[in-house]
Amino acid sequence: MTWRDHLPIHKAADLFPAMSREELRELGDDIAKYGLRTPVILWSNSDDDEPYEALLDGRSRLDAAEQAGLLSVDDHGELRLRHPSGDYVPILKSYSRDDDPYAIVLACNLLRRHLKPEERQGLLIKLIARRPEWSNRQIAKEAGVNRKAVDRARAKGEDVGQVAHVSKRVDSTGRKQSLRAKPKPKSVQLAEAVVTRSARALADFKFAADTYLPRMDANDLEAARQHFNDVCGKHERADGARATGQQLSFQS
């Protein structure tokens, strides 16, 4: 009989692979020497008519303690851990009634596991994907990481389609905050400004051509054409206007 016979394991705990026997041995030695310093986390739906508890985080710690012979069960079926003093004490527990137990497991293991940077970012993306409406600051606080790491993970997750785009995010106080649109690159802003000014110039030119050219004689038309070419030659941004102007008929 093992501790698993007394405490069910939530499926979310399987997001991470189990430790090797050697890793469990090292962890068991640490628990025997210093005790269980980090409480195990239980997910509870005690608000329901039929209370239910399941282990979310702490599977490896209990496996290591059991492998080291540090666990026992009292007369009430409760798990107890042998303290470094030799006494058996109740296992440290904390409870969560969060709606998303998977997010809790991801957040708890982001820094605890020996992960490569790309693996840690992948886990952050999974965490953000489960709570896209949360602000980056709130997710960073939940996961215990730098907010810039969350910024990068969200941007990549949105780019590859793993994280949903949201128009509002919820901050740590529960308030919904509208997102500010990202400023466009300066090159794009400049290009748009050039297009806008060129379009206005074209509109002004066409209006002038349609209104005044029919009333002009041949000499006035030639003078207008020469002036138009001079202006276009001085302003490179008017290339589009030059091309359109050459297509307009100057005949009355």
C-alpha positions in Angstrom: 0.0 0.0 0.0 1.4 3.4 -1.0 0.4 7.0 -0.2 -1.4 7.0 -3.6 -4.0 4.7 -2.0 -4.9 7.4 0.5 -4.6 10.5 -1.7 -5.8 10.7 -5.3 -3.7 12.5 -7.9 -5.2 15.2 -10.1 -4.6 14.7 -13.8 -3.0 18.1 -14.0 -0.1 16.7 -11.9 0.8 14.6 -15.0 1.9 17.6 -17.0 5.4 17.0 -15.8 7.2 13.6 -15.9 8.0 11.8 -12.7 11.6 12.0 -11.3 14.1 9.2 -11.7 14.9 6.9 -8.8 18.2 8.6 -8.3 16.6 12.0 -8.2 14.0 10.7 -5.8 16.8 9.3 -3.6 18.5 12.7 -3.4 15.2 14.4 -2.6 14.4 11.8 0.0 17.8 12.4 1.7 17.0 16.2 1.8 13.6 15.6 3.3 15.0 13.3 5.9 17.6 15.9 6.9 15.5 19.1 6.8 11.9 17.9 6.7 9.2 18.9 4.1 9.9 22.6 3.6 7.4 23.1 0.8 3.8 22.2 1.4 2.0 19.9 -1.1 -0.9 21.5 -2.8 -4.3 19.9 -2.9 -7.1 20.9 -5.2 -10.5 20.9 -3.5 -14.1 21.4 -4.5 -15.4 21.5 -1.0 -18.0 24.0 -2.0 -19.8 21.1 -3.8 -22.2 18.7 -2.2 -19.7 15.9 -2.4 -16.2 17.2 -1.2 -13.3 16.0 -3.2 -9.5 16.5 -2.8 -6.7 15.6 -5.1 -3.0 16.2 -5.2 -2.0 19.0 -7.5 1.7 19.6 -6.6 4.0 17.5 -4.4 3.9 14.1 -6.1 7.7 13.8 -6.3 8.1 14.9 -2.7 5.7 12.2 -1.5 7.3 9.6 -3.7 10.8 10.5 -2.4 9.6 10.4 1.2 8.0 7.0 0.7 11.1 5.7 -1.0 13.1 6.9 2.0 10.8 5.2 4.4 9.6 8.5 5.9 5.8 8.1 5.5 3.2 6.4 7.6 -0.6 6.4 7.9 -2.4 7.1 11.2 -5.5 5.5 12.6 -7.7 8.0 10.7 -6.1 7.2 7.3 -4.1 10.5 7.3 -0.6 10.6 5.9 2.2 11.5 8.3 5.8 12.3 7.7 8.8 11.5 9.9 10.3 14.8 11.1 14.1 15.0 11.5 13.4 14.9 15.3 12.0 11.4 14.8 8.4 12.3 15.4 5.7 11.6 12.8 3.9 14.9 12.0 1.0 15.8 9.6 2.2 16.6 6.1 2.2 20.3 5.3 -0.7 21.1 2.9 -2.1 24.1 1.2 -5.4 24.1 -0.6 -6.6 25.7 -3.8 -10.1 26.0 -5.2 -8.9 27.7 -8.4 -11.0 27.0 -11.5 -8.0 25.9 -13.5 -5.8 23.4 -11.6 -3.6 23.0 -14.7 -2.5 26.6 -14.5 -1.5 26.1 -10.8 0.7 23.1 -11.7 2.4 25.1 -14.5 3.0 28.1 -12.3 4.4 25.9 -9.4 6.9 24.1 -11.6 8.2 26.9 -13.9 11.1 27.8 -11.6 11.3 24.6 -9.6 12.3 22.3 -12.5 15.7 22.4 -14.2 14.3 23.7 -17.5 16.0 25.1 -20.6 15.0 28.7 -21.5 13.0 27.5 -24.5 11.2 24.9 -22.3 10.4 27.5 -19.7 9.0 29.8 -22.3 6.9 27.0 -23.7 5.4 26.4 -20.3 4.8 30.2 -19.9 2.9 30.1 -23.2 0.8 27.2 -22.0 0.0 29.1 -18.8 -0.9 32.3 -20.7 -3.0 30.3 -23.1 -5.1 29.1 -20.2 -5.5 32.6 -18.8 -5.2 35.0 -21.8 -7.4 37.6 -20.1 -4.9 37.9 -17.2 -2.5 40.8 -17.4 1.2 40.0 -17.9 2.0 41.5 -14.6 -0.5 39.2 -12.8 0.8 36.1 -14.6 4.4 37.0 -13.8 3.5 37.4 -10.1 1.6 34.0 -10.2 4.5 32.2 -11.8 7.3 34.0 -10.0 9.0 35.2 -13.1 10.0 38.5 -14.7 7.2 40.3 -16.5 9.4 40.8 -19.5 9.6 37.0 -19.8 5.8 36.9 -19.9 5.7 39.7 -22.5 8.0 37.7 -24.8 6.1 34.5 -24.2 2.7 36.1 -24.9 4.0 37.8 -28.1 5.4 34.4 -29.4 2.3 32.5 -28.3 0.1 35.0 -30.2 2.3 34.9 -33.3 2.1 31.1 -33.5 -1.6 30.9 -32.6 -1.2 29.3 -29.2 -2.5 32.3 -27.2 -5.8 34.0 -28.0 -5.8 37.7 -28.7 -7.9 39.6 -26.2 -9.0 43.3 -26.2 -9.0 43.6 -22.4 -7.0 42.0 -19.6 -7.8 41.7 -15.9 -5.3 43.1 -13.5 -4.4 41.9 -10.0 -7.3 43.8 -8.5 -9.9 42.3 -10.8 -10.3 45.4 -13.0 -10.5 45.1 -16.7 -8.0 47.2 -18.6 -8.3 48.0 -22.3 -5.1 47.3 -24.2 -3.3 50.1 -25.9 -2.6 49.6 -29.5 1.1 49.1 -30.2 2.7 52.1 -32.0 3.5 51.4 -35.6 7.2 51.4 -36.6 8.4 54.8 -37.7 9.1 53.5 -41.2 5.4 52.6 -41.5 4.3 55.9 -40.1 6.4 57.8 -42.6 5.2 55.7 -45.5 1.6 56.3 -44.5 2.2 60.0 -44.2 3.7 60.1 -47.7 0.8 58.3 -49.2 -1.7 60.6 -47.4 0.1 63.7 -48.6 0.4 62.4 -52.2 -3.3 61.5 -52.3 -4.2 65.0 -51.1 -1.9 66.5 -53.7 -3.5 64.3 -56.5 -7.0 65.3 -55.4 -6.0 69.0 -55.4 -4.4 68.7 -58.8 -7.3 66.9 -60.4 -9.7 69.5 -59.1 -7.6 72.3 -60.5 -7.2 70.4 -63.8 -11.0 69.8 -64.2 -11.9 73.3 -63.2 -9.3 75.6 -64.9 -7.7 73.7 -67.8 -10.8 73.8 -70.1 -10.7 77.7 -69.9 -7.0 78.0 -70.8 -5.5 78.7 -74.2 -2.4 76.8 -75.7 0.2 79.2 -74.1 -1.4 78.9 -70.7 -1.5 75.1 -71.0 2.2 74.9 -71.9 3.1 77.2 -69.0 1.0 75.1 -66.6 2.7 71.9 -67.9 6.1 73.4 -67.4 5.3 74.6 -63.9 3.9 71.1 -63.0 7.1 69.4 -64.2 9.3 71.8 -62.2 7.4 71.2 -59.0 7.6 67.4 -59.5 11.3 67.6 -60.1 11.9 69.4 -56.8 9.8 67.0 -54.7 10.6 63.3 -54.9 7.5 62.5 -52.9 5.4 63.8 -55.8 6.4 61.0 -58.2 2.9 59.5 -58.0 1.4 62.9 -58.8 3.7 63.3 -61.8 2.7 60.0 -63.3 -1.0 60.8 -62.9 -0.6 64.3 -64.2 1.0 63.1 -67.4 -2.0 61.0 -68.0 -4.5 63.9 -67.7 -5.6 65.5 -70.9 -4.6 69.1 -71.3 -6.8 69.7 -74.2 -9.8 72.0 -73.9 
